[in-house]
Amino acid sequence: MLSDEFAQRIRSARPEALRLPEAAYASWDETITMIGGERIPSGAFGRSGISRQAFHAHVRALAAQSANVRLIKRTVTELPEQADLVVLADGAGSELRRERADRFGTSVSAGRTRYLWMSTPSVIEPCFLLKDLGPGPLVVHAHPHAADESTLIGEADPDTLSALGLLGLPAAEAELRLAALFRSELGGAPLTARTAGWQPFRTVANRRWSDGRTVPAGDAAHGPLLDRLGHRSGHRRRAVSGPMYRRTRRSAPGGGRVREHPAAGRRADTGGSRGEHRVVRAAVPR
């Protein structure tokens, strides 16, 4: 997910970087908070979701076309000896950063709230949804990340998840249970978990941004975007109702229009990624 302002900066520097197919984009100007039957709109200040798989493939193709880039696809377990600059961009759970935690001054703290990062082959309106399920609220942050796919991040405290029988479930069972709980909002579309079970929210901080010729970037340096959107810890215990509606979105960051696609009966591309990450503070903005 990226802002229109940031997308414009990318286009100004490298116009080809965001020239992806229309189906790889979804864009919006408004986010809806759904609480107790209310639909509370707030400005999203121009945001877009991009298919992670499509963007990765596009960037790799651009790199392969450059005469000044030698593209090597392999798992990196140690820093290359002959390099003027090494950029660590292996995510919030970065193993390469962890090995140099003392040099970067890295600290990682875990909160109480747990989350499950999921995707669905359905276009869902960007929203925060609080669903009161009895033992406590289950909070969902949802947004499209392609023309026919969306990201859903479910959040709740461990006591609520345990009371609902969701904590500790295998991913396949959790997907089915949550898809049933949000059947009306999903329109019957399936869910696919993109994290290995319910994870605690982790805050990653580095006192230093470099170690000699090594520099962390992206989530490896400062945690993912959601931590910087102003989410606060603690949920409001209020009932929720109201559907998530499909809506037409404006132009994509790479230019052109994004059109609606029917939900596909297949496993959706991820808007998040598997592994030990997500550094957000749970809840709906106050």
C-alpha positions as CSV (number, residue, x, y, z in Angstrom):
1,M,0.0,0.0,0.0
2,L,1.3,3.4,-0.9
3,S,0.1,7.0,-1.0
4,D,-0.5,9.0,-4.2
5,E,2.1,11.5,-3.1
6,F,4.8,8.7,-2.8
7,A,3.6,7.1,-6.1
8,Q,4.1,10.5,-7.8
9,R,7.6,10.8,-6.4
10,I,8.4,7.3,-7.8
11,R,7.0,8.2,-11.2
12,S,9.0,11.4,-11.3
13,A,12.3,9.5,-10.7
14,R,11.5,6.2,-12.5
15,P,8.3,6.3,-14.6
16,E,8.6,2.7,-15.6
17,A,8.6,1.5,-11.9
18,L,4.8,1.6,-11.6
19,R,3.8,0.7,-15.1
20,L,1.9,-2.5,-14.1
21,P,-1.3,-4.0,-15.6
22,E,-4.5,-2.4,-14.4
23,A,-5.4,-5.6,-12.6
24,A,-2.4,-5.2,-10.3
25,Y,-3.8,-2.1,-8.7
26,A,-6.6,-0.9,-6.5
27,S,-7.0,2.8,-5.4
28,W,-9.2,4.7,-3.0
29,D,-9.8,8.1,-1.4
30,E,-11.9,7.1,1.5
31,T,-11.9,4.5,4.4
32,I,-15.0,3.5,6.3
33,T,-15.1,2.7,10.0
34,M,-18.0,0.4,10.8
35,I,-19.1,0.5,14.4
36,G,-22.5,-0.5,15.9
37,G,-24.3,-0.1,12.6
38,E,-22.7,3.3,11.9
39,R,-20.6,3.9,8.8
40,I,-18.1,6.6,9.6
41,P,-16.1,7.8,6.5
42,S,-12.7,9.3,6.8
43,G,-10.3,10.6,4.1
44,A,-7.6,8.1,3.0
45,F,-5.7,11.0,1.3
46,G,-5.2,9.0,-1.9
47,R,-3.9,5.4,-1.4
48,S,-3.3,2.4,-3.6
49,G,-2.8,-1.3,-3.0
50,I,-0.5,-3.2,-5.4
51,S,-0.3,-6.9,-5.9
52,R,2.9,-8.0,-4.2
53,Q,3.5,-10.8,-6.6
54,A,2.9,-8.6,-9.6
55,F,5.1,-5.8,-8.3
56,H,8.0,-8.2,-7.4
57,A,7.8,-9.8,-10.9
58,H,7.8,-6.3,-12.5
59,V,10.8,-5.1,-10.5
60,R,12.8,-8.2,-11.3
61,A,12.0,-7.8,-15.0
62,L,13.2,-4.2,-14.9
63,A,16.4,-5.2,-13.2
64,A,17.1,-7.9,-15.7
65,Q,16.7,-5.4,-18.5
66,S,19.3,-3.0,-17.1
67,A,22.8,-3.2,-18.5
68,N,24.2,-2.1,-15.2
69,V,22.5,-4.7,-13.0
70,R,23.5,-8.4,-12.6
71,L,20.4,-10.2,-11.2
72,I,21.2,-13.2,-9.1
73,K,18.3,-15.1,-7.6
74,R,19.4,-17.0,-4.5
75,T,18.9,-17.1,-0.7
76,V,21.4,-14.7,1.0
77,T,22.6,-16.0,4.4
78,E,25.7,-13.8,4.7
79,L,26.9,-10.5,3.4
80,P,28.8,-10.5,0.1
81,E,32.5,-9.8,0.5
82,Q,32.9,-7.6,-2.6
83,A,30.2,-4.9,-2.5
84,D,30.4,-1.2,-1.9
85,L,26.9,-1.1,-0.5
86,V,24.7,-3.9,0.9
87,V,20.9,-3.1,1.4
88,L,19.1,-5.4,3.8
89,A,15.5,-5.6,2.7
90,D,14.4,-8.9,4.0
91,G,11.4,-7.7,6.0
92,A,10.5,-6.9,9.6
93,G,11.7,-10.4,10.7
94,S,15.1,-9.8,9.0
95,E,17.6,-12.5,9.8
96,L,20.4,-10.3,8.4
97,R,19.5,-7.4,10.6
98,R,19.0,-9.7,13.6
99,E,22.6,-11.0,13.3
100,R,23.8,-7.3,13.5
101,A,21.3,-6.2,16.2
102,D,24.0,-4.9,18.5
103,R,25.5,-2.8,15.7
104,F,22.2,-1.4,14.5
105,G,21.0,-1.0,18.1
106,T,17.9,-3.0,17.3
107,S,15.1,-3.4,19.8
108,V,11.9,-5.5,19.3
109,S,9.0,-5.3,21.6
110,A,5.8,-7.5,21.4
111,G,2.3,-6.3,22.3
112,R,-0.5,-8.3,23.8
113,T,-2.9,-8.1,20.8
114,R,-2.6,-10.9,18.2
115,Y,-3.2,-10.6,14.5
116,L,-3.7,-12.8,11.5
117,W,-2.9,-11.4,8.0
118,M,-5.1,-12.8,5.3
119,S,-6.2,-12.3,1.7
120,T,-9.3,-13.0,-0.3
121,P,-10.2,-13.2,-4.0
122,S,-12.9,-10.5,-3.5
123,V,-12.9,-6.7,-3.8
124,I,-13.6,-5.3,-0.3
125,E,-14.2,-1.6,0.5
126,P,-11.3,-0.1,2.5
127,C,-12.5,-0.2,6.1
128,F,-12.1,-0.8,9.7
129,L,-14.7,-3.2,11.0
130,L,-15.4,-4.0,14.7
131,K,-17.5,-7.2,15.1
132,D,-18.6,-8.0,18.6
133,L,-18.6,-11.7,19.0
134,G,-19.6,-12.0,22.7
135,P,-16.3,-12.6,24.5
136,G,-14.8,-9.5,22.9
137,P,-14.4,-7.6,19.6
138,L,-12.6,-8.9,16.6
139,V,-11.2,-6.0,14.6
140,V,-10.6,-6.2,10.9
141,H,-8.7,-3.7,8.8
142,A,-9.4,-4.5,5.1
143,H,-8.4,-2.9,1.8
144,P,-8.0,-4.1,-1.8
145,H,-4.5,-4.8,-3.1
146,A,-5.4,-5.6,-6.7
147,A,-8.4,-5.2,-9.0
148,D,-9.9,-8.6,-7.7
149,E,-8.2,-9.3,-4.4
150,S,-8.1,-7.8,-0.9
151,T,-6.1,-7.9,2.3
152,L,-7.8,-8.5,5.7
153,I,-5.9,-8.2,9.0
154,G,-7.9,-9.7,11.9
155,E,-6.9,-8.5,15.4
156,A,-8.0,-9.4,18.9
157,D,-6.6,-10.0,22.4
158,P,-5.6,-13.6,23.3
159,D,-8.5,-14.0,25.8
160,T,-11.1,-13.2,23.1
161,L,-9.4,-15.6,20.6
162,S,-9.2,-18.4,23.1
163,A,-12.9,-17.9,24.1
164,L,-13.8,-18.1,20.4
165,G,-11.7,-21.2,19.9
166,L,-9.5,-19.4,17.3
167,L,-6.2,-19.3,19.1
168,G,-3.9,-22.2,18.2
169,L,-6.0,-23.4,15.3
170,P,-4.2,-24.8,12.2
171,A,-4.2,-22.2,9.4
172,A,-6.7,-24.1,7.2
173,E,-9.2,-24.4,10.1
174,A,-8.8,-20.7,11.0
175,E,-9.4,-19.7,7.4
176,L,-12.7,-21.6,7.4
177,R,-13.8,-20.3,10.8
178,L,-13.1,-16.7,10.0
179,A,-14.6,-16.9,6.5
180,A,-17.8,-18.2,8.2
181,L,-17.8,-15.4,10.8
182,F,-17.4,-12.8,8.0
183,R,-19.5,-14.5,5.4
184,S,-21.8,-11.6,4.7
185,E,-18.9,-9.1,4.5
186,L,-16.9,-11.4,2.2
187,G,-19.9,-12.4,0.0
188,G,-19.0,-16.0,0.6
189,A,-15.4,-15.6,-0.7
190,P,-12.7,-17.7,1.0
191,L,-9.8,-16.5,3.1
192,T,-6.2,-17.5,2.9
193,A,-3.9,-16.9,5.9
194,R,-0.6,-15.2,5.1
195,T,1.0,-15.5,8.5
196,A,1.9,-18.6,10.4
197,G,-1.0,-18.4,12.9
198,W,-1.9,-15.5,15.2
199,Q,1.1,-13.3,15.8
200,P,1.8,-10.7,18.4
201,F,2.3,-7.2,17.1
202,R,6.0,-6.3,17.2
203,T,7.5,-2.9,17.2
204,V,11.0,-2.8,15.6
205,A,13.3,0.1,16.2
206,N,16.9,0.7,15.2
207,R,19.1,3.4,16.9
208,R,21.4,3.4,13.9
209,W,20.6,3.3,10.2
210,S,23.9,1.9,8.9
211,D,26.7,-0.4,9.9
212,G,29.7,0.4,7.7
213,R,28.6,-0.5,4.1
214,T,25.4,-2.2,5.3
215,V,22.0,-0.4,5.4
216,P,18.6,-1.8,6.4
217,A,15.6,-0.6,4.3
218,G,11.8,-0.9,4.4
219,D,10.3,-3.2,7.1
220,A,13.8,-4.4,8.1
221,A,14.6,-0.8,9.2
222,H,11.5,0.6,10.7
223,G,8.6,-1.9,10.6
224,P,5.7,-1.8,8.1
225,L,3.5,1.0,7.1
226,L,0.6,0.2,9.5
227,D,2.7,1.1,12.5
228,R,2.9,4.6,11.2
229,L,-0.8,5.2,10.4
230,G,-1.6,6.1,14.0
231,H,-3.2,2.8,15.2
232,R,-3.6,2.7,18.9
233,S,-3.5,-0.1,21.4
234,G,-6.8,-1.3,22.9
235,H,-10.1,-2.0,21.2
236,R,-13.5,-0.3,21.8
237,R,-16.0,-2.9,22.8
238,R,-18.9,-2.0,20.5
239,A,-21.0,-4.1,18.3
240,V,-20.7,-3.8,14.5
241,S,-23.0,-4.4,11.6
242,G,-23.2,-3.3,8.0
243,P,-21.7,-4.8,4.8
244,M,-18.5,-4.1,3.0
245,Y,-19.5,-2.7,-0.4
246,R,-17.7,-2.9,-3.7
247,R,-16.9,0.5,-5.1
248,T,-15.3,1.9,-8.2
249,R,-11.9,3.3,-7.7
250,R,-10.0,6.1,-9.3
251,S,-6.9,6.0,-11.5
252,A,-4.1,3.7,-10.5
253,P,-0.7,5.1,-9.4
254,G,0.9,3.9,-12.6
255,G,-1.6,5.7,-14.8
256,G,-4.8,4.4,-16.4
257,R,-8.0,3.2,-14.7
258,V,-8.6,0.4,-12.3
259,R,-11.7,-1.6,-13.2
260,E,-13.8,-4.0,-11.1
261,H,-13.1,-7.7,-11.6
262,P,-15.3,-10.5,-10.3
263,A,-14.0,-12.5,-7.4
264,A,-12.0,-15.5,-8.7
265,G,-12.3,-19.0,-7.2
266,R,-8.6,-19.3,-6.5
267,R,-6.1,-18.6,-3.8
268,A,-5.5,-14.9,-3.7
269,D,-2.2,-13.0,-3.9
270,T,-0.9,-11.8,-0.5
271,G,-1.1,-8.2,0.6
272,G,1.1,-9.2,3.5
273,S,3.8,-11.8,3.8
274,R,4.5,-14.9,5.8
275,G,6.9,-14.9,8.7
276,E,7.6,-13.2,12.0
277,H,6.4,-9.7,11.3
278,R,3.9,-7.0,11.6
279,V,4.8,-4.2,13.7
280,V,1.5,-2.4,14.3
281,R,-0.5,-1.3,17.3
282,A,-4.0,-2.8,17.0
283,A,-7.2,-1.0,16.8
284,V,-9.5,1.5,15.2
285,P,-8.4,5.1,15.0
286,R,-10.2,7.2,17.5
